[in-house]
């Protein structure tokens, strides 16, 4: 085993390995550096150029080169180097200068980009170029005149390292170079070049460690695609030519004959389950306890200990809890410890469900390994996600040999050739990962999902072959994980999978009857999303295209299978009949969505957006437009049911006659049934537990994307009726549950108010941070009402003052995209003239990349939408101020709001107001993430001072340090605040 921890503060290989990496794989990684000193890779090291660039920023449109460095490799030696500063023709931003230590003085007399790139082309001489994240360097080089002359072959060592070293947590050059003992990365081009030159041989060694025969398989797949890694893999494969490769064999060698001992359902145990005692939990958090041994300099937090006791008490009394625990309490350890003790004591499985896969990964990669190392006997745990997070190894083989689904990828300006190459990289990375990972998902593999449709590598529950698949169950990464989860102390999953498990009557997850729901403020909305019924024009088209008919699609494929089997011949007639009924259903579907498109005439308002949601309440259902939809919908239901009846008959005949039958037809029948059910609920409108709506567009370009949705109106009722009776204990926890100290809204939304009073209780635990001291709240009292025409102009002036006073590092959170775009257009140049850079969350932009950019550039400001209101951490000076231009009330035109209002005159006060308060609390929570953070929350909505409900917002905030000021005084107040902090 590799030694854990760090060596003199430097990362070791063990520090960057994924948890649960097999010992044999970890040992092989540890030998790579030594092997790299002696291995010979021939042409792969002869006349190869390693390159790196520095630029004024990340934008290809607006930024320029500032430095280029390169080195020529021959064998294990660097035989020639190239380095030049580049005059970008623009000032170097302060944050870039601080990162790279390149100043305006350095580049003042440097060559122009054209001159520098011409010199680079002469140095490279057309040789292959290696670069880490080569797309970045290549784009900056080739956008300069003459840049395309540098080389025709660029190799992205970032993507190649993911194939070679799939068990690393990170493939950043800095982290790998440090762990493998190469030169450190300092964000100067030549230093980065030297680090990559050292890593190149390690990457090549790691590729040769992949199973014999795999490199040849990867090198030979889809020879029609131009793929930069093919020559490298082909050359390395020559060491073992003709060796057969079997993924089944590789998985069997890795997984072995793993025997899974399924934990019993706690309700079926012959003896009563016992919870850990109060003393056991309190001692664990004591100065000599388990938790103290996990952290250097640990100090007990009273709120954390109290929360752990509440979780323990819920386990003991078989009750439910709602725990609001402020930032800094340490929620995850507070609930993991009692859950782990309970699971170990009773030999059962307990569960944790989080909102996001990011927190799921955090628990599994950090908290649980640390807890397992400290707790006697350790803790066994498994992470479970939905089907679309795991590679289907059977489908992986089909992707390597069958047609690539290039037409299904999102183009986003990329060529078919680029998309196809990205698909081959994704296939290669997944193969390597499957050969070195007993279990795991696709989330950490760095696959470019913009180019790779998930359906190329994953299957849905209905598509899964289960017992007909050669990998089922233990060799399958999904089913193997689920079997192992049933033998673990703790299973960690996300809200969506837990809620799908509730919908499936517990058939997806192990029999867990004690749950902790973290980030519980999001549970209701996720339940409404997971339990919704939908009829979509886009999905309908895809379904009928996949079914095809007598000559194409699934029906044609099954006809060919039936024709080749005498026992399946009776299915031929059913398939022909099914082809006809499917064609009729397809026509009926087109007619139906034509009628749905007419509902746009019922749309009111819409704030000028092309796409609007139309509430299907009684008034709209009495119109001629809806009558046309209803008539077409009833006809569609009949056609769908007929097609399903014919195809299910063919499926039964084929299943009885043909071994290893694909599941495509069964999955299509399931989709026909789901479409029929959803259409019936929405068209008939008899089930008042749903709120129904139609999404339609005024824009011609959006025609053909109509959809109808039925969402559960009262999620709490569903939970109280279907889930709580099956559970022993459920603990909900979040930093934002209460409204002005009252849990009533959360209890109603979760259905907890439907339980006997003795079965549930709530508790609020204070943060360990001093919010009154570290966080100031400023309310601008005299801005126009946000609904007035003069509001945006006044907001622009206020935001200018705020940004200048804070010197940047301001996060402005909007509720409306058009208002954000208008404000950004008015302010960006004005702020730039004041030396402040501001970014905006543009349509289609990567939220992850934007978050990384904001965190890495300390003075950068950002204007963003809902995805930044929660789950975004920017500790320290990176974020000094959060501005909320408008209170986050849901639109009264939203179908859910309209349905609630039609049933309850107090709906706004019962639902819209508390939901807006909790959203505001979430946004405020972005500001203080550590005990030393300081910051200002600016509320630019004057309704806080003019409306009676304004006090509810203010009293719900974590800080009582509130100042109500005129808009013209806010900037001066912030200048003073900044001087004192």
VOTIVEX-174117 format. One line per 10 residues: number of its first residue (from 1); their letters; for each residue x, y, z of C-alpha. Coordinates in steps of 0.02 Angstrom, whole numbers. Layout:
N
NUM) a) X Y Z | ...
***
This chain:
981
1) xxxxxxxxxx) 0 0 0 | 52 179 -30 | 95 283 120 | -49 397 164 | -31 583 193 | 89 711 126 | 277 718 122 | 343 885 183 | 184 969 123 | 198 897 -53
11) xxxxxxxxxx) 62 791 -128 | 99 605 -141 | 19 483 -261 | -89 421 -118 | -158 596 -95 | -227 603 -272 | -293 424 -288 | -479 394 -289 | -543 306 -131 | -558 118 -146
21) xxxxxxxxxx) -423 105 -279 | -371 -79 -288 | -203 -111 -205 | -129 -185 -364 | -172 -27 -461 | -105 87 -323 | 57 -12 -319 | 75 1 -508 | 53 190 -500 | 186 201 -365
31) xxxxxxxxxx) 314 117 -479 | 286 230 -629 | 414 363 -584 | 555 236 -569 | 504 144 -727 | 499 308 -822 | 686 327 -792 | 729 171 -891 | 588 130 -1012 | 617 160 -1198
41) xxxxxxxxxx) 471 224 -1303 | 561 248 -1467 | 475 364 -1591 | 358 433 -1458 | 506 526 -1384 | 602 569 -1541 | 581 748 -1600 | 426 786 -1496 | 392 963 -1437 | 315 1002 -1267
51) xxxxxxxxxx) 227 1171 -1264 | 140 1289 -1144 | 72 1466 -1157 | 21 1605 -1039 | -117 1726 -1085 | -207 1880 -1019 | -359 1774 -976 | -467 1628 -1028 | -574 1708 -1163 | -524 1662 -1340
61) xxxxxxxxxx) -618 1814 -1404 | -547 1947 -1289 | -378 1886 -1222 | -203 1874 -1295 | -40 1777 -1277 | 90 1843 -1154 | 219 1703 -1155 | 261 1547 -1256 | 382 1411 -1203 | 428 1246 -1285
71) xxxxxxxxxx) 555 1106 -1269 | 610 974 -1394 | 626 797 -1326 | 743 664 -1392 | 740 507 -1287 | 742 556 -1106 | 831 720 -1140 | 774 898 -1175 | 889 945 -1318 | 824 1117 -1362
81) xxxxxxxxxx) 712 1250 -1285 | 613 1399 -1346 | 545 1542 -1242 | 479 1715 -1279 | 369 1845 -1200 | 230 1910 -1312 | 167 2088 -1318 | -23 2064 -1303 | -62 2244 -1355 | -165 2266 -1197
91) xxxxxxxxxx) -132 2286 -1010 | -109 2124 -913 | -250 2108 -784 | -191 2119 -604 | -252 1944 -559 | -158 1870 -708 | 0 1964 -662 | -15 1900 -484 | -38 1722 -546 | 100 1717 -678
101) xxxxxxxxxx) 215 1856 -615 | 219 1924 -793 | 207 2113 -792 | 172 2247 -921 | 357 2291 -912 | 404 2111 -960 | 304 2117 -1121 | 327 2300 -1168 | 469 2267 -1291 | 422 2086 -1330
111) xxxxxxxxxx) 380 2022 -1505 | 204 2043 -1570 | 94 1886 -1570 | 128 1865 -1757 | 317 1877 -1732 | 317 1760 -1582 | 210 1628 -1669 | 318 1635 -1825 | 471 1600 -1718 | 378 1459 -1632
121) xxxxxxxxxx) 332 1381 -1800 | 514 1385 -1851 | 565 1301 -1688 | 431 1164 -1695 | 458 1128 -1878 | 297 1030 -1893 | 343 905 -1756 | 204 834 -1646 | 159 954 -1504 | 114 898 -1328
131) xxxxxxxxxx) 12 1017 -1220 | -93 995 -1065 | -269 1048 -1114 | -204 1070 -1290 | -365 1149 -1355 | -327 1304 -1252 | -147 1325 -1311 | -184 1276 -1491 | -330 1396 -1506 | -227 1543 -1443
141) xxxxxxxxxx) -83 1499 -1558 | -187 1465 -1714 | -295 1620 -1698 | -135 1718 -1732 | -92 1737 -1915 | 27 1595 -1961 | -19 1492 -1809 | -82 1346 -1912 | 94 1322 -1979 | 159 1268 -1807
151) xxxxxxxxxx) 101 1086 -1816 | -34 976 -1888 | -30 859 -1739 | -70 919 -1564 | -85 792 -1424 | -187 840 -1271 | -94 760 -1126 | -238 805 -1009 | -357 688 -1100 | -219 558 -1127
161) xxxxxxxxxx) -177 558 -941 | -360 519 -904 | -343 363 -1012 | -175 316 -937 | -213 357 -754 | -402 340 -731 | -391 315 -542 | -327 491 -505 | -440 616 -420 | -359 756 -519
171) xxxxxxxxxx) -269 765 -685 | -210 944 -663 | -29 956 -718 | 23 1038 -554 | -51 899 -447 | 18 756 -552 | 190 833 -571 | 203 857 -384 | 141 682 -340 | 252 593 -466
181) xxxxxxxxxx) 406 697 -422 | 418 798 -582 | 463 982 -585 | 334 1090 -499 | 212 1196 -596 | 225 1382 -560 | 109 1456 -694 | 261 1510 -795 | 267 1433 -967 | 442 1356 -959
191) xxxxxxxxxx) 417 1282 -787 | 255 1202 -846 | 345 1135 -1000 | 478 1053 -893 | 344 975 -782 | 250 905 -933 | 412 840 -1008 | 435 739 -849 | 254 680 -847 | 258 623 -1030
201) xxxxxxxxxx) 358 465 -994 | 251 428 -841 | 93 440 -947 | 170 322 -1077 | 221 197 -941 | 45 202 -869 | -31 166 -1039 | 75 8 -1055 | 5 -50 -887 | -170 -64 -958
211) xxxxxxxxxx) -225 -244 -990 | -136 -333 -1132 | -233 -314 -1293 | -334 -161 -1239 | -216 -37 -1322 | -237 -128 -1487 | -426 -127 -1469 | -425 60 -1436 | -303 96 -1576 | -407 0 -1703
221) xxxxxxxxxx) -582 63 -1660 | -667 172 -1790 | -516 190 -1906 | -614 316 -2011 | -602 444 -1870 | -449 556 -1860 | -397 536 -1678 | -236 611 -1607 | -204 467 -1487 | -216 327 -1616
231) xxxxxxxxxx) -32 333 -1670 | 24 333 -1487 | -85 185 -1439 | -38 91 -1599 | 147 111 -1563 | 129 52 -1384 | 19 -94 -1438 | 163 -163 -1543 | 240 -229 -1381 | 99 -358 -1369
241) xxxxxxxxxx) 32 -383 -1546 | -118 -496 -1571 | -153 -523 -1385 | -342 -546 -1368 | -433 -430 -1248 | -590 -471 -1152 | -673 -341 -1042 | -767 -481 -955 | -601 -564 -916 | -522 -401 -859
251) xxxxxxxxxx) -670 -365 -745 | -667 -542 -676 | -481 -528 -636 | -510 -361 -550 | -670 -400 -455 | -631 -583 -422 | -759 -698 -344 | -823 -562 -231 | -953 -633 -114 | -1082 -509 -55
261) xxxxxxxxxx) -1165 -538 113 | -1330 -447 102 | -1377 -354 261 | -1551 -396 327 | -1695 -274 328 | -1696 -204 505 | -1884 -234 513 | -1857 -419 479 | -1723 -449 610 | -1773 -572 745
271) xxxxxxxxxx) -1709 -456 882 | -1741 -272 912 | -1616 -148 843 | -1523 -43 970 | -1458 133 947 | -1290 193 1014 | -1304 267 1187 | -1298 451 1227 | -1129 422 1313 | -1056 336 1159
281) xxxxxxxxxx) -1098 483 1049 | -1042 617 1172 | -877 525 1205 | -845 515 1017 | -848 705 1011 | -743 723 1169 | -560 777 1176 | -499 596 1166 | -639 533 1054 | -652 469 877
291) xxxxxxxxxx) -692 639 800 | -544 724 886 | -428 595 808 | -494 641 634 | -440 823 638 | -283 911 693 | -323 1047 820 | -502 985 842 | -614 1084 958 | -785 1020 1007
301) xxxxxxxxxx) -931 1123 942 | -1084 1119 1053 | -1203 1131 905 | -1118 985 819 | -1130 875 974 | -1312 924 998 | -1351 880 818 | -1267 710 834 | -1373 677 989 | -1532 723 894
311) xxxxxxxxxx) -1489 599 756 | -1451 466 886 | -1614 502 976 | -1713 486 814 | -1633 316 783 | -1673 259 959 | -1854 322 964 | -1897 282 781 | -1949 461 749 | -1916 602 626
321) xxxxxxxxxx) -1816 761 648 | -1799 929 561 | -1631 1006 606 | -1583 1179 547 | -1396 1190 575 | -1306 1349 527 | -1145 1361 427 | -995 1295 522 | -1088 1170 631 | -1009 1022 542
331) xxxxxxxxxx) -1170 935 493 | -1097 790 394 | -991 719 536 | -1133 752 659 | -1248 634 565 | -1121 510 496 | -1054 459 667 | -1220 402 747 | -1278 323 583 | -1116 223 569
341) xxxxxxxxxx) -1125 166 750 | -1306 111 728 | -1268 16 567 | -1117 -74 641 | -1206 -116 802 | -1356 -194 713 | -1274 -259 553 | -1395 -159 445 | -1376 -24 313 | -1418 160 345
351) xxxxxxxxxx) -1431 294 213 | -1383 474 176 | -1463 570 32 | -1396 738 -28 | -1459 862 -156 | -1307 858 -269 | -1184 730 -331 | -1048 855 -281 | -1091 834 -96 | -1113 648 -121
361) xxxxxxxxxx) -936 638 -190 | -873 749 -47 | -942 629 83 | -872 475 -3 | -703 551 -47 | -666 644 116 | -778 629 268 | -814 442 261 | -634 385 227 | -576 494 373
371) xxxxxxxxxx) -712 427 488 | -677 248 434 | -493 269 476 | -534 336 650 | -677 221 702 | -625 50 771 | -666 -81 642 | -688 52 508 | -846 96 413 | -902 14 251
381) xxxxxxxxxx) -990 131 130 | -1047 142 -50 | -1104 284 -160 | -1255 253 -271 | -1317 363 -412 | -1443 342 -552 | -1422 232 -705 | -1359 375 -813 | -1206 398 -701 | -1136 223 -729
391) xxxxxxxxxx) -1056 152 -886 | -1149 6 -963 | -1003 -106 -1009 | -1106 -198 -1139 | -1151 -35 -1223 | -969 21 -1209 | -919 -126 -1319 | -1054 -80 -1444 | -990 101 -1449 | -814 41 -1489
401) xxxxxxxxxx) -871 -67 -1635 | -1039 4 -1694 | -1090 168 -1773 | -1049 325 -1675 | -1204 430 -1633 | -1127 591 -1699 | -1298 657 -1749 | -1360 648 -1569 | -1222 760 -1500 | -1244 945 -1463
411) xxxxxxxxxx) -1144 1032 -1598 | -1109 1200 -1511 | -1000 1250 -1658 | -897 1089 -1659 | -870 990 -1819 | -925 810 -1839 | -741 759 -1843 | -707 843 -1675 | -862 764 -1598 | -814 591 -1662
421) xxxxxxxxxx) -638 610 -1591 | -711 662 -1422 | -819 506 -1427 | -667 394 -1454 | -580 479 -1308 | -732 447 -1198 | -735 264 -1249 | -550 245 -1211 | -562 331 -1042 | -710 223 -993
431) xxxxxxxxxx) -622 62 -1044 | -468 107 -942 | -575 156 -792 | -673 -7 -801 | -510 -105 -803 | -445 -21 -644 | -604 11 -543 | -706 -118 -449 | -847 8 -446 | -873 190 -489
441) xxxxxxxxxx) -967 310 -600 | -933 422 -750 | -939 588 -659 | -754 603 -624 | -690 549 -795 | -685 720 -878 | -791 664 -1026 | -849 806 -1138 | -1036 776 -1125 | -1068 914 -1250
451) xxxxxxxxxx) -994 797 -1382 | -1043 631 -1306 | -1227 590 -1280 | -1243 492 -1118 | -1346 360 -1207 | -1187 307 -1298 | -1113 241 -1135 | -1261 218 -1018 | -1431 134 -1016 | -1595 171 -931
461) xxxxxxxxxx) -1674 51 -808 | -1789 -12 -945 | -1645 -40 -1067 | -1538 -138 -943 | -1519 -321 -994 | -1491 -381 -815 | -1475 -571 -815 | -1453 -574 -1005 | -1294 -469 -991 | -1124 -556 -971
471) xxxxxxxxxx) -1071 -426 -840 | -1223 -450 -728 | -1220 -436 -580 | -1047 -426 -498 | -947 -373 -651 | -1070 -233 -689 | -1017 -66 -614 | -1197 -19 -574 | -1271 -182 -513 | -1109 -229 -427
481) xxxxxxxxxx) -1116 -66 -331 | -1298 -97 -284 | -1260 -271 -221 | -1113 -206 -122 | -1220 -64 -55 | -1335 -194 23 | -1187 -258 123 | -1120 -88 178 | -1143 8 339 | -1188 166 246
491) xxxxxxxxxx) -1256 200 73 | -1239 377 8 | -1351 434 -134 | -1440 588 -200 | -1616 652 -176 | -1669 603 -351 | -1623 419 -336 | -1702 405 -163 | -1863 482 -229 | -1864 366 -379
501) xxxxxxxxxx) -1844 224 -255 | -1999 286 -163 | -2093 290 -329 | -2033 113 -367 | -2092 48 -197 | -1914 20 -136 | -1855 -90 -280 | -1701 14 -325 | -1605 38 -162 | -1563 -84 -21
511) xxxxxxxxxx) -1694 -98 118 | -1639 58 213 | -1759 116 349 | -1652 249 433 | -1611 400 326 | -1529 569 342 | -1583 694 208 | -1452 830 192 | -1486 993 98 | -1667 955 141
521) xxxxxxxxxx) -1731 1127 86 | -1722 1059 -93 | -1810 894 -61 | -1986 954 -103 | -1940 1028 -272 | -1839 874 -319 | -1986 761 -272 | -2102 865 -380 | -1978 848 -525 | -1948 661 -503
531) xxxxxxxxxx) -2132 617 -486 | -2191 724 -632 | -2276 650 -784 | -2226 722 -952 | -2278 709 -1133 | -2146 788 -1244 | -2146 815 -1432 | -1957 790 -1437 | -1963 627 -1338 | -2109 564 -1441
541) xxxxxxxxxx) -2013 593 -1603 | -1861 503 -1533 | -1969 356 -1478 | -2054 334 -1647 | -1890 355 -1740 | -1808 220 -1633 | -1956 102 -1660 | -1951 131 -1848 | -2051 6 -1951 | -2030 -141 -2066
551) xxxxxxxxxx) -1867 -74 -2138 | -1785 27 -1999 | -1767 39 -1812 | -1805 -83 -1672 | -1953 -162 -1761 | -1846 -204 -1914 | -1707 -272 -1803 | -1827 -386 -1711 | -1905 -442 -1875 | -1732 -497 -1932
561) xxxxxxxxxx) -1704 -591 -1769 | -1874 -675 -1782 | -1843 -724 -1963 | -1685 -815 -1909 | -1773 -920 -1778 | -1908 -1046 -1821 | -1979 -1036 -1644 | -1995 -847 -1660 | -2083 -847 -1829 | -2255 -811 -1750
571) xxxxxxxxxx) -2184 -643 -1698 | -2166 -589 -1880 | -2351 -555 -1901 | -2361 -464 -1735 | -2212 -355 -1783 | -2290 -312 -1951 | -2451 -267 -1862 | -2349 -170 -1734 | -2262 -73 -1873 | -2431 -16 -1939
581) xxxxxxxxxx) -2501 29 -1768 | -2339 121 -1725 | -2354 223 -1886 | -2532 270 -1840 | -2476 319 -1665 | -2338 427 -1739 | -2463 520 -1849 | -2581 541 -1700 | -2435 610 -1598 | -2396 740 -1731
591) xxxxxxxxxx) -2580 792 -1737 | -2585 803 -1548 | -2435 918 -1534 | -2503 1025 -1676 | -2655 1053 -1566 | -2545 1085 -1413 | -2455 1221 -1510 | -2620 1314 -1521 | -2620 1338 -1333 | -2500 1483 -1358
601) xxxxxxxxxx) -2657 1588 -1388 | -2702 1561 -1205 | -2533 1625 -1141 | -2538 1782 -1036 | -2389 1893 -1004 | -2234 1787 -1012 | -2118 1936 -981 | -2078 1942 -1166 | -2001 1768 -1169 | -2030 1658 -1321
611) xxxxxxxxxx) -2068 1503 -1218 | -2209 1512 -1090 | -2298 1393 -972 | -2487 1387 -986 | -2581 1331 -831 | -2713 1202 -876 | -2842 1257 -750 | -3031 1252 -769 | -3038 1415 -868 | -2914 1359 -1000
621) xxxxxxxxxx) -2989 1185 -1009 | -3155 1263 -1060 | -3083 1344 -1217 | -3094 1288 -1399 | -2904 1273 -1401 | -2908 1145 -1262 | -3054 1052 -1342 | -2942 1023 -1494 | -2801 960 -1381 | -2919 846 -1285
631) xxxxxxxxxx) -2992 768 -1443 | -2820 737 -1518 | -2755 674 -1351 | -2890 542 -1330 | -2855 481 -1507 | -2668 473 -1468 | -2699 371 -1310 | -2796 241 -1411 | -2657 230 -1541 | -2520 214 -1410
641) xxxxxxxxxx) -2611 75 -1320 | -2640 -19 -1482 | -2456 -7 -1533 | -2400 -64 -1362 | -2520 -213 -1366 | -2452 -274 -1534 | -2269 -249 -1489 | -2284 -329 -1316 | -2354 -484 -1400 | -2203 -491 -1517
651) xxxxxxxxxx) -2086 -462 -1369 | -2159 -611 -1274 | -2139 -728 -1422 | -1961 -672 -1456 | -1911 -683 -1272 | -1968 -864 -1264 | -1879 -912 -1424 | -1717 -813 -1434 | -1573 -813 -1308 | -1482 -651 -1263
661) xxxxxxxxxx) -1624 -549 -1336 | -1588 -360 -1337 | -1700 -259 -1223 | -1737 -122 -1350 | -1916 -176 -1389 | -1962 -201 -1206 | -1895 -27 -1167 | -1995 48 -1311 | -2153 -36 -1247 | -2120 37 -1075
671) xxxxxxxxxx) -2100 210 -1151 | -2264 190 -1247 | -2351 143 -1085 | -2276 293 -991 | -2325 411 -1131 | -2503 345 -1131 | -2519 358 -942 | -2453 537 -937 | -2563 589 -1082 | -2717 515 -999
681) xxxxxxxxxx) -2685 603 -832 | -2657 771 -916 | -2793 763 -1049 | -2930 694 -936 | -2882 809 -791 | -2976 703 -662 | -2834 676 -537 | -2832 832 -429 | -2668 781 -346 | -2580 852 -500
691) xxxxxxxxxx) -2558 1026 -569 | -2550 1020 -759 | -2468 1141 -880 | -2412 1158 -1060 | -2246 1228 -1117 | -2265 1311 -1286 | -2168 1439 -1387 | -2207 1590 -1494 | -2044 1565 -1590 | -2047 1460 -1748
701) xxxxxxxxxx) -1875 1391 -1708 | -1947 1313 -1549 | -2095 1230 -1635 | -2085 1043 -1613 | -2023 1057 -1433 | -2194 1072 -1348 | -2225 974 -1191 | -2362 942 -1064 | -2320 914 -881 | -2417 852 -730
711) xxxxxxxxxx) -2331 887 -563 | -2383 832 -389 | -2464 977 -300 | -2438 915 -123 | -2273 822 -106 | -2294 815 83 | -2453 712 67 | -2363 587 -44 | -2218 570 79 | -2334 551 229
721) xxxxxxxxxx) -2439 418 142 | -2308 320 47 | -2139 340 129 | -2143 385 314 | -2245 230 363 | -2104 121 292 | -1965 214 382 | -1900 198 560 | -1812 365 568 | -1787 510 448
731) xxxxxxxxxx) -1680 661 492 | -1696 813 380 | -1555 939 396 | -1508 1101 310 | -1441 1274 350 | -1604 1349 284 | -1768 1275 345 | -1855 1399 457 | -1937 1565 415 | -1915 1694 553
741) xxxxxxxxxx) -1880 1549 672 | -2037 1453 620 | -2030 1279 542 | -2214 1275 489 | -2179 1295 303 | -2050 1156 300 | -2161 1039 402 | -2306 1066 283 | -2202 1047 125 | -2129 884 191
751) xxxxxxxxxx) -2296 818 259 | -2227 813 436 | -2380 906 499 | -2482 753 450 | -2389 643 575 | -2435 619 758 | -2352 756 860 | -2248 628 957 | -2169 561 798 | -2080 719 745
761) xxxxxxxxxx) -1990 870 815 | -1886 1013 748 | -1734 1101 817 | -1631 1252 764 | -1445 1248 803 | -1344 1409 794 | -1193 1428 683 | -1022 1421 762 | -977 1578 663 | -999 1756 727
771) xxxxxxxxxx) -1116 1820 591 | -1158 1981 682 | -975 2028 682 | -921 1959 513 | -1073 1995 405 | -1157 2162 375 | -1326 2181 291 | -1367 2340 196 | -1544 2378 138 | -1563 2514 5
781) xxxxxxxxxx) -1725 2595 61 | -1764 2718 -78 | -1742 2628 -242 | -1899 2623 -350 | -2010 2470 -331 | -1934 2330 -439 | -2095 2329 -541 | -2075 2515 -587 | -1999 2571 -751 | -1861 2672 -667
791) xxxxxxxxxx) -1797 2529 -561 | -1660 2459 -676 | -1579 2629 -705 | -1572 2658 -517 | -1505 2482 -490 | -1366 2511 -617 | -1305 2664 -522 | -1313 2572 -356 | -1216 2424 -425 | -1083 2539 -495
801) xxxxxxxxxx) -1059 2616 -323 | -1054 2444 -240 | -924 2373 -360 | -811 2525 -350 | -822 2533 -161 | -783 2348 -141 | -647 2346 -274 | -732 2199 -361 | -764 2024 -291 | -951 2059 -296
811) xxxxxxxxxx) -1080 1924 -336 | -1246 1995 -399 | -1386 1867 -400 | -1529 1900 -519 | -1697 1814 -535 | -1725 1869 -716 | -1607 1839 -862 | -1661 1987 -967 | -1640 2109 -823 | -1466 2037 -790
821) xxxxxxxxxx) -1417 2055 -973 | -1481 2233 -978 | -1387 2284 -820 | -1227 2198 -878 | -1234 2286 -1047 | -1253 2454 -960 | -1118 2425 -830 | -978 2316 -899 | -887 2453 -996 | -920 2580 -860
831) xxxxxxxxxx) -844 2465 -729 | -699 2418 -843 | -655 2602 -854 | -646 2600 -663 | -526 2451 -671 | -656 2321 -620 | -688 2164 -723 | -862 2089 -716 | -920 1926 -796 | -1097 1868 -833
841) xxxxxxxxxx) -1178 1697 -837 | -1214 1688 -1022 | -1338 1572 -1106 | -1264 1399 -1131 | -1108 1439 -1031 | -1032 1308 -916 | -1083 1344 -737 | -935 1242 -672 | -807 1339 -774 | -884 1505 -726
851) xxxxxxxxxx) -875 1457 -542 | -693 1407 -561 | -653 1570 -650 | -737 1673 -514 | -647 1582 -374 | -476 1588 -459 | -481 1773 -504 | -496 1860 -336 | -550 2032 -398 | -672 1969 -529
861) xxxxxxxxxx) -856 2012 -505 | -999 1907 -571 | -1181 1930 -619 | -1271 1764 -611 | -1437 1673 -600 | -1519 1536 -496 | -1379 1407 -511 | -1268 1522 -405 | -1396 1553 -267 | -1345 1396 -174
871) xxxxxxxxxx) -1212 1260 -172 | -1075 1382 -222 | -925 1409 -108 | -805 1554 -130 | -717 1571 37 | -604 1714 87 | -573 1875 -8 | -634 1797 -170 | -810 1851 -122 | -830 2009 -20
881) xxxxxxxxxx) -1007 2060 -64 | -1170 1981 -121 | -1305 2091 -199 | -1487 2036 -215 | -1572 2157 -337 | -1746 2083 -316 | -1828 1972 -184 | -1841 1797 -259 | -2030 1777 -263 | -2096 1647 -384
891) xxxxxxxxxx) -2195 1720 -528 | -2383 1726 -497 | -2401 1666 -678 | -2313 1501 -640 | -2437 1355 -653 | -2397 1294 -477 | -2430 1467 -404 | -2593 1483 -501 | -2653 1312 -447 | -2615 1348 -265
901) xxxxxxxxxx) -2702 1517 -274 | -2856 1439 -352 | -2871 1320 -204 | -2813 1430 -60 | -2837 1617 -33 | -2685 1617 84 | -2572 1527 -42 | -2453 1674 -66 | -2420 1688 121 | -2413 1500 147
911) xxxxxxxxxx) -2300 1459 -1 | -2228 1603 -103 | -2169 1708 45 | -2079 1570 143 | -2002 1498 -16 | -1931 1670 -58 | -1863 1691 119 | -1774 1523 111 | -1701 1566 -60 | -1636 1729 10
921) xxxxxxxxxx) -1558 1638 158 | -1472 1521 36 | -1402 1667 -63 | -1341 1751 97 | -1255 1589 142 | -1135 1610 -5 | -1050 1752 89 | -981 1672 248 | -906 1500 219 | -770 1495 353
931) xxxxxxxxxx) -748 1568 527 | -632 1705 459 | -738 1760 311 | -812 1934 313 | -932 2014 192 | -1081 2125 154 | -1253 2075 92 | -1338 2215 -5 | -1526 2202 -27 | -1580 2319 -168
941) xxxxxxxxxx) -1767 2287 -154 | -1854 2430 -63 | -2005 2321 -27 | -1907 2260 124 | -1941 2431 202 | -2110 2471 124 | -2203 2305 143 | -2255 2221 304 | -2174 2057 251 | -2004 2142 237
951) xxxxxxxxxx) -1967 2113 420 | -1989 1926 393 | -1842 1927 271 | -1731 2030 385 | -1767 1929 542 | -1730 1767 449 | -1553 1819 402 | -1407 1749 505 | -1342 1923 549 | -1432 2055 653
961) xxxxxxxxxx) -1307 2185 594 | -1427 2274 475 | -1413 2453 409 | -1553 2538 312 | -1478 2672 199 | -1520 2784 54 | -1451 2719 -110 | -1331 2866 -121 | -1253 2818 47 | -1223 2633 11
971) xxxxxxxxxx) -1057 2660 -80 | -986 2768 59 | -1042 2642 190 | -954 2501 96 | -794 2602 80 | -794 2626 268 | -834 2442 298 | -692 2388 185 | -567 2500 275 | -614 2416 440
981) x) -610 2237 375
***
